[in-house]
Amino acid sequence: GYPALRGVLHDAWWFHYPTAVQIQTTPVFPLHHAFATDDPLYYHYGPDLLAAIWSSLLDVGVEVGFALNVLVLAPTVFLLAFAVVLRLSRNYWSGLAAATLLLVGGNLRFLLFLGADFGHPASLLSVLNSQTAEGLIEMIFTPSHAVGIPVTLLCLALFGRFLARPDWALATVLGLTLGTIS
């Protein structure tokens, strides 16, 4: 959560932070874009809503709310990914590898480390300049991914469970969870 607390978030400070503050201060909805106040907001603001809730409940700043999003949802992503892949593959190591890759992989740019010549400074600089290190954490620390990935994994887990044993209660929970994605 430290990068989130310090503001090292992908698009947070030009959109998500002002939106979370607006959620706390606006008396009516729909929200309006922070830089175009006459334009209703048609962008995803689920992470901002969650950060504003954390901020209001705990009486802390919105940036702490974003950090709490990451601190709570990053382990959730790991556990849900592990459970989904373990159920599909029936292999503990596959589940562990997939969950780790999803959590810290961000994207596959980290594979460039394998081709770096660590004895040659220019090669190492080339790998680090390609945003490889940023790619390691970019996925889970971006507010929309920090909320969207666990919800998507939860939908996959619920759908797999529903296919195994259809049930009206489970269908209702799955429907409500799918409704939060849109």
N, C-alpha and C positions, 0 to 999 in steps of 0.2 A: 503493500500500500504506500510505501514511501514515494515512489515516482508520482502516484496520483495525488498525494498530499502536497508535493512540491510543484505541481502543475505541469509535469512532463506527461501530458496526455495529448493524443493525436489532434483532435479537433475541439477539445474541451473549452479552451479559454476564449474562443471566438463565437461559440454557439452554446455549448452545454452549460457552462457556468452562468451566463446571463439568464438562460432559460430556467435553471433551477432556482435562481433568486426570484425570477418573475413568478414562478409557481408559488413561492412562499408569500409574495406580496400582493398578487392579483386577487381582487374580490370576485371576479367572474371569469368563466371560461367561454370560448376557446382562447388559447394563448395567442399572442401576436409575436411575430419575429422581432428579435431585439433591435435589429437595425432597420426594420421597415414596419413601423408600428401600425400602419393601416392594412397590413397584409396578415391574414390569419396564418397560424403556424400549421404547415402540412408536413412537417419533418418529424422523425421519431424523437420522442422525448421521454420514453420510459426510464432510461437511466437517470435523467434529470429529476423525474418525479420521485424515484427511489432515493436519490441523494438528498432531495429536499425533505423527504420524510425522515431520513436519518438525522438530518440537520435540525429539524423541528423537535423531534422526539428527544434527542440528546442535548439540545441547546448548544450546538457546536456550529462552526462555519460550514458552508456548503462544500468547500474543498475537503474537509474531514468526512463529509457524507460520501463524496466520490471515493475517498480512500477506503471507507468502510465497505462500499460496494465491492471493491476489488478484494479486500481482505476476507469478506464472506463468500463471494462468488467464485474466486479462483480455486479454493479447495473443493467447492461444489462442482465446478467444471471437471476437476481431476477425478473425483469420485464417480460422477455420472458417466464420464467417458470410459473409465475403467469398467464400470458395471455393464454398460451397453456392449463394449467390445468383448468383455469376458463372456457375456451371454451369447453373443454371436459366434465367437471363435472357440469357446470352451478351453482357452489357453491363457493361463495366468500371465505369462510373459508378454503375450500379444496385447493383452489389456493394459498392462503396465506401460509398455512402450507407446501404445497409442495415446494413453492418457497423458503421459509425459510430453510427447510430441505436441499434442494439442495445447497443453498448458504453456510450455516454454518455447515451442517451435515458432509460434506466431506465423511464420511463413517458412518456406524451405531455403531461405537465404543463408541460414546457419550452416548448410552443407558446404558453402564456400570455404569454411574453416578447414575442411578436409584437403582442399587443394592449395592451401597457403604454405609457403616456405617460411617457417617461423625463424629460420636462421638469417633470412634476408629481410631487412626492415621495409623495403619498398613493397614486397609482396604482402607482408603483414598489414601495411598501411592501406594497400589496395583493398584487401578484404574488409578492413574496418571502415573504410570510406564508402563501401557499397551498402552501408546501413545494416550490415549483418548483425551487429550487436543490438541495434535498435529493433531489428526484426525478431530478436529473441523474446522481447517483452511487449512488442507493439500490439499483438492481438488481444491479450487479456486486459491490458491497461486502457484500451480505447473504451470509453463508456458504453457505446452501443454493443460492442462485442462482449463486454463483461456481463451484460444482462442477456443479450440475445443467444449466446452460445449455451448457457445452462438451460434456458427455456426450450431451445431446440433439442438438446439432449434429453430433457425431461419428456418432451413429446415423443421422441423415439422410444424411450424406455416404456412409457405408458402404452404406446401403440403396439409394441412387441408383447407386452403383458395382455393387452386386449385381444390380440390375435390368438394368444395361447388359451385364454379363458374369457370369452365375451361376457360382459356383464353391463347392465344399465348404469350402475353407479360409476363404473370405470369409464364407460362411454361419456357420461356427463363430465367427469373430471377431465378426460381427454379433450372434449369439446371446449370446456372453459380454458384449458391451457392453450389450445390452438387459437382460441379467440384473443389471447393476450399477445400473440405474435403479430397480428395485423394492426 
